[in-house]
Amino acid sequence: MNSRTSRRARPVLLVLVALLLAMAPNTPTLAATPPSDVRASAPTRGAEVVGVRQVADRQVDLSVRSAALGGRTVNVRLLTPDGWNPQDQDRRRHWPTLWLLHGCCGDYTSWTSRTDIARIDSLRDVLVVMPEAGWNGWYSDWWNYGQGGDPAWETFHTGELRRLLEDDWGAGPQRVVAGLSMGGQGALLYAARHPGLFKAAAAYSGSVHPLLNDESVNRIMGFFAGQGNDPLRVWGDPVAQRNVWAAHDPYYLAKRLKTIPVYLSCGDGTAGPLDPPGARNALEADFNRQNHALATALERAGAHHVTTNFYGPGTHSWPYWERELHASLPMLLGALRAPAAS
């Protein structure tokens, strides 16, 4: 299945941004060698809360100024557990934490505005963290022509924000992560690139093998072009900076995911039970192929805790992601509440 990887042609940027944006949120070959630049970002505080706003019952937005983001302020939504008190300055109590990541063209409000997550009873004793990740940030420290720097979303989330929440806002050291589309890629990247940080990961319609073939590469380059900037800023050129691309491709990180529970789900892009008649979606079809490839790579790597739901007909849309969140919660919460490894 994976022998179709192409290294021949330098991918051409597609002028498909408008079409892709209409499908919002998100997106997404093969070599057996591990990426060379996989590393965990240096832990740092580097962030401060500059505003707090209660937006609904159990929903609190934090405005966070981040050094990793060049001093900019971004928002983080918390869905708080019963007993969580924003006025509690003692902060002695900590809760298990679900990080829930949004997709491309979405933001930190997407999960609460588009799903029933705030009404799920099993999350009333869990702190749910929904961070801003940029309209099209790809959960990465951008390459920026080899210079790094702003934006450094991975450093912000896994270093700055994590420490801030655990020091001051009741987040505990037991963590799981899930996300849709771009956020599905982010969930797997964070779990793989930061071993031990998350006890389980779930990806719904995730961009989980962007180097699968030229179509996949061209599609994600189209998303990068949607930044309004040079798309090479994100991971560089897919040929010249292939090691950077591979380091952000969950397929090549399969061995790093084999020790934790992983949930993968995706439709095939044709009209399903939650779609209007005649719906079709090339993006979901591409991600379906990517998810099958990753599932095969995880099996080859010896992973024993992989759950897949490749449900056939279904497009790249919220009704499926809400359904898959519910379906994956038993796995995620089971891992979250399991005893910590000694």
C-alpha positions as CSV (number, residue, x, y, z in Angstrom):
1,M,0.0,0.0,0.0
2,N,2.9,2.3,0.7
3,S,5.0,1.5,-2.3
4,R,3.4,4.4,-4.2
5,T,5.5,7.1,-2.6
6,S,6.9,9.5,-5.2
7,R,10.1,11.4,-4.9
8,R,10.3,12.4,-8.5
9,A,8.8,15.7,-9.2
10,R,9.1,18.9,-7.2
11,P,5.5,19.5,-6.2
12,V,3.7,22.4,-7.8
13,L,1.7,24.7,-5.6
14,L,-1.9,24.3,-6.4
15,V,-4.3,27.2,-6.8
16,L,-6.9,25.3,-4.9
17,V,-6.9,27.4,-1.8
18,A,-10.4,28.7,-2.3
19,L,-11.7,25.2,-2.8
20,L,-9.9,23.9,0.2
21,L,-11.1,26.7,2.4
22,A,-14.6,25.9,1.4
23,M,-14.0,22.5,2.9
24,A,-12.6,23.9,6.2
25,P,-11.1,22.8,8.5
26,N,-7.9,21.2,7.4
27,T,-5.5,18.6,5.7
28,P,-2.9,16.8,5.2
29,T,5.6,8.3,0.6
30,L,7.5,6.6,1.9
31,A,11.0,5.9,3.2
32,A,11.7,3.7,6.0
33,T,14.3,5.9,7.6
34,P,13.3,7.9,10.7
35,P,13.3,11.7,10.4
36,S,16.5,13.3,11.6
37,D,15.3,16.3,13.4
38,V,12.6,14.9,15.8
39,R,13.2,16.6,19.1
40,A,11.3,17.9,22.0
41,S,11.2,21.6,22.4
42,A,13.1,22.9,25.4
43,P,10.7,23.3,28.3
44,T,10.1,26.9,29.2
45,R,7.5,29.1,31.0
46,G,7.7,31.9,28.5
47,A,4.0,32.8,28.7
48,E,1.7,34.7,30.9
49,V,-2.0,35.1,31.3
50,V,-3.1,38.7,30.6
51,G,-6.8,38.2,30.6
52,V,-9.5,35.9,31.9
53,R,-13.1,35.7,30.8
54,Q,-16.0,33.5,31.8
55,V,-17.9,32.8,28.5
56,A,-20.4,30.2,29.6
57,D,-21.0,27.7,32.3
58,R,-17.7,25.8,32.9
59,Q,-16.1,27.6,29.9
60,V,-13.3,30.1,30.6
61,D,-11.1,31.8,28.0
62,L,-7.6,32.7,28.9
63,S,-5.7,35.4,26.9
64,V,-2.1,34.3,26.9
65,R,1.0,36.3,25.8
66,S,3.6,34.0,24.4
67,A,7.3,34.4,23.8
68,A,7.2,31.5,21.3
69,L,4.7,33.5,19.2
70,G,6.8,36.6,19.1
71,G,5.1,38.2,22.1
72,R,1.6,38.0,20.6
73,T,-1.5,37.2,22.7
74,V,-3.7,34.3,21.7
75,N,-6.7,32.7,23.4
76,V,-7.1,29.3,25.1
77,R,-10.5,27.9,26.0
78,L,-10.9,25.7,29.1
79,L,-13.9,23.5,29.7
80,T,-13.5,23.1,33.4
81,P,-14.4,20.2,35.7
82,D,-16.8,20.4,38.6
83,G,-15.1,21.9,41.6
84,W,-12.7,24.0,39.5
85,N,-12.6,27.6,40.9
86,P,-10.9,30.4,38.9
87,Q,-10.7,32.4,42.2
88,D,-8.8,29.7,44.0
89,Q,-5.3,31.1,44.4
90,D,-4.1,28.0,46.2
91,R,-4.2,25.8,43.1
92,R,-3.5,22.7,45.1
93,R,-6.0,20.5,43.2
94,H,-5.1,19.3,39.8
95,W,-7.3,17.4,37.2
96,P,-6.5,14.9,34.5
97,T,-6.4,16.8,31.2
98,L,-7.7,16.3,27.7
99,W,-6.1,18.5,25.1
100,L,-8.5,19.0,22.2
101,L,-7.1,20.5,19.0
102,H,-8.9,22.3,16.3
103,G,-8.5,22.0,12.5
104,C,-7.3,24.3,9.8
105,C,-9.5,27.4,9.4
106,G,-10.9,26.9,12.8
107,D,-9.9,28.3,16.2
108,Y,-10.0,27.7,20.0
109,T,-13.8,28.0,20.0
110,S,-14.5,25.4,17.3
111,W,-15.1,22.4,19.6
112,T,-17.5,24.1,21.9
113,S,-19.4,26.0,19.1
114,R,-19.7,23.0,16.7
115,T,-20.2,20.0,19.1
116,D,-21.9,19.0,22.3
117,I,-18.7,18.6,24.2
118,A,-19.9,20.9,27.0
119,R,-22.8,18.5,27.7
120,I,-20.7,15.3,28.0
121,D,-21.1,14.0,31.5
122,S,-17.9,12.0,31.4
123,L,-15.9,15.2,31.0
124,R,-17.2,16.8,34.2
125,D,-14.1,15.6,36.2
126,V,-11.6,16.4,33.4
127,L,-10.0,19.7,32.4
128,V,-10.4,20.1,28.6
129,V,-7.8,22.4,27.1
130,M,-8.7,23.9,23.6
131,P,-5.7,26.1,22.6
132,E,-5.5,28.5,19.7
133,A,-3.2,27.0,17.0
134,G,-3.4,29.5,14.3
135,W,-5.9,29.5,11.5
136,N,-3.4,27.4,9.5
137,G,-0.5,26.8,11.9
138,W,0.0,23.0,11.6
139,Y,1.0,22.5,15.2
140,S,4.6,23.1,14.3
141,D,7.5,25.4,15.0
142,W,7.8,26.9,11.6
143,W,11.0,26.3,9.6
144,N,11.2,30.0,8.5
145,Y,14.0,29.3,6.0
146,G,16.1,27.6,8.7
147,Q,15.8,30.5,11.1
148,G,13.0,29.2,13.3
149,G,11.2,31.7,15.5
150,D,7.6,33.0,15.3
151,P,5.3,31.2,15.1
152,A,6.5,28.3,17.2
153,W,3.2,26.6,17.9
154,E,4.7,23.3,19.2
155,T,6.9,25.2,21.7
156,F,3.9,27.3,22.8
157,H,1.6,24.3,23.4
158,T,4.0,21.6,24.8
159,G,6.3,24.0,26.7
160,E,4.9,27.4,27.6
161,L,1.2,26.8,27.8
162,R,1.5,23.3,29.4
163,R,3.6,24.6,32.2
164,L,1.4,27.7,32.7
165,L,-1.7,25.5,33.0
166,E,-0.1,23.0,35.3
167,D,1.4,25.7,37.6
168,D,-1.6,28.0,37.9
169,W,-4.8,26.6,36.4
170,G,-5.4,23.1,37.7
171,A,-4.0,21.0,34.9
172,G,-2.5,17.8,36.1
173,P,0.3,15.6,34.8
174,Q,-2.0,13.0,33.4
175,R,-2.8,14.0,29.8
176,V,-4.3,12.7,26.6
177,V,-4.7,14.5,23.3
178,A,-7.2,14.4,20.3
179,G,-7.9,16.5,17.3
180,L,-9.5,16.8,13.9
181,S,-7.9,17.1,10.5
182,M,-4.9,19.5,11.0
183,G,-5.5,18.9,14.8
184,G,-5.4,15.2,14.3
185,Q,-2.0,15.5,12.8
186,G,-1.1,17.8,15.7
187,A,-2.3,15.2,18.3
188,L,-0.2,12.5,16.8
189,L,2.9,14.8,16.4
190,Y,2.8,16.0,20.0
191,A,2.4,12.4,21.3
192,A,5.2,11.1,19.1
193,R,7.7,14.0,19.4
194,H,7.3,14.3,23.1
195,P,7.4,10.8,24.5
196,G,5.6,10.5,27.9
197,L,3.7,13.8,27.5
198,F,0.4,12.2,26.5
199,K,-0.9,8.8,27.5
200,A,-3.1,8.3,24.4
201,A,-3.9,10.1,21.2
202,A,-6.8,10.3,18.8
203,A,-7.1,11.7,15.2
204,Y,-10.4,12.2,13.4
205,S,-10.0,12.6,9.7
206,G,-6.4,13.5,10.4
207,S,-3.7,14.6,8.0
208,V,-1.5,11.8,9.1
209,H,0.8,11.1,6.2
210,P,1.3,14.3,4.1
211,L,4.2,12.7,2.2
212,L,2.0,9.9,1.0
213,N,2.2,11.0,-2.7
214,D,2.3,14.1,-4.9
215,E,-1.4,14.7,-4.5
216,S,-1.1,14.8,-0.7
217,V,2.0,17.0,-0.8
218,N,0.4,19.4,-3.3
219,R,-2.8,19.6,-1.2
220,I,-1.0,20.5,2.0
221,M,1.2,23.0,0.1
222,G,-2.1,24.6,-1.0
223,F,-3.1,25.0,2.6
224,F,0.3,26.5,3.4
225,A,-0.2,28.9,0.6
226,G,-3.4,30.0,2.2
227,Q,-1.4,31.6,4.9
228,G,-0.9,34.7,2.7
229,N,2.8,34.0,3.1
230,D,5.4,32.0,1.3
231,P,4.3,28.4,2.0
232,L,7.9,27.3,2.3
233,R,8.0,29.0,5.7
234,V,6.2,26.2,7.4
235,W,8.3,23.0,6.7
236,G,10.4,24.2,3.8
237,D,10.5,22.6,0.4
238,P,9.2,19.0,0.4
239,V,12.3,17.9,-1.6
240,A,15.1,20.0,-0.2
241,Q,13.8,19.9,3.4
242,R,12.4,16.4,3.2
243,N,13.8,15.6,6.7
244,V,11.8,18.5,8.1
245,W,8.7,17.2,6.4
246,A,9.3,13.7,7.6
247,A,9.7,14.9,11.1
248,H,6.2,16.3,11.0
249,D,4.6,13.3,9.3
250,P,3.1,10.8,11.8
251,Y,3.7,7.9,9.3
252,Y,7.4,8.2,9.9
253,L,6.9,8.5,13.7
254,A,4.9,5.3,14.0
255,K,7.5,3.6,16.2
256,R,7.2,6.5,18.7
257,L,3.5,5.9,18.9
258,K,3.5,2.1,19.4
259,T,3.5,2.2,23.2
260,I,0.4,4.3,23.7
261,P,-3.3,3.8,22.7
262,V,-4.0,5.4,19.4
263,Y,-7.4,6.0,17.8
264,L,-7.7,6.7,14.0
265,S,-11.0,7.4,12.2
266,C,-11.8,8.6,8.7
267,G,-14.5,8.5,6.0
268,D,-13.8,7.8,2.3
269,G,-15.1,11.1,1.0
270,T,-18.4,9.9,-0.5
271,A,-21.8,10.8,0.9
272,G,-22.5,9.1,4.2
273,P,-25.4,9.0,6.7
274,L,-24.6,12.4,8.1
275,D,-24.2,14.1,4.7
276,P,-26.6,15.6,2.2
277,P,-27.3,13.4,-0.8
278,G,-24.6,13.4,-3.4
279,A,-21.9,15.0,-1.2
280,R,-18.3,14.1,-2.2
281,N,-15.0,15.3,-0.7
282,A,-11.6,14.7,-2.2
283,L,-9.8,15.9,0.9
284,E,-11.4,13.2,3.1
285,A,-10.6,10.6,0.4
286,D,-6.9,11.7,0.5
287,F,-6.9,11.5,4.3
288,N,-8.6,8.1,4.2
289,R,-5.6,6.7,2.2
290,Q,-3.2,8.4,4.6
291,N,-4.9,6.9,7.6
292,H,-4.8,3.4,6.1
293,A,-1.1,3.8,5.5
294,L,-0.5,5.0,9.0
295,A,-2.5,2.1,10.4
296,T,-0.3,-0.3,8.4
297,A,2.9,1.4,9.7
298,L,1.7,1.1,13.3
299,E,1.0,-2.5,12.8
300,R,4.5,-3.1,11.4
301,A,6.0,-1.1,14.3
302,G,4.4,-3.6,16.7
303,A,1.7,-1.3,18.1
304,H,-0.8,-3.3,20.2
305,H,-3.3,-0.6,21.2
306,V,-4.5,0.9,17.9
307,T,-8.2,1.3,17.3
308,T,-9.4,2.2,13.8
309,N,-12.8,3.2,12.6
310,F,-12.6,3.6,8.8
311,Y,-16.3,4.0,8.4
312,G,-16.6,4.2,4.6
313,P,-19.0,6.8,3.3
314,G,-18.5,10.1,5.1
315,T,-17.1,13.5,4.3
316,H,-14.8,16.0,6.0
317,S,-17.4,17.5,8.3
318,W,-18.3,18.2,11.9
319,P,-21.1,15.6,12.4
320,Y,-18.6,12.8,12.0
321,W,-16.0,14.4,14.2
322,E,-18.5,14.9,17.0
323,R,-19.5,11.3,16.7
324,E,-15.9,10.1,16.7
325,L,-15.1,12.2,19.8
326,H,-17.8,10.3,21.6
327,A,-16.6,6.9,20.2
328,S,-13.0,7.5,21.3
329,L,-13.7,8.9,24.7
330,P,-13.7,5.5,26.5
331,M,-10.2,4.9,25.2
332,L,-9.0,8.4,26.0
333,L,-10.5,8.5,29.4
334,G,-9.4,5.0,30.2
335,A,-5.8,5.9,29.4
336,L,-6.1,9.2,31.3
337,R,-7.2,7.5,34.5
338,A,-4.9,4.5,34.3
339,P,-2.1,4.4,36.9
340,A,1.0,6.3,35.8
341,A,3.8,4.1,34.5
342,S,6.5,3.6,37.1
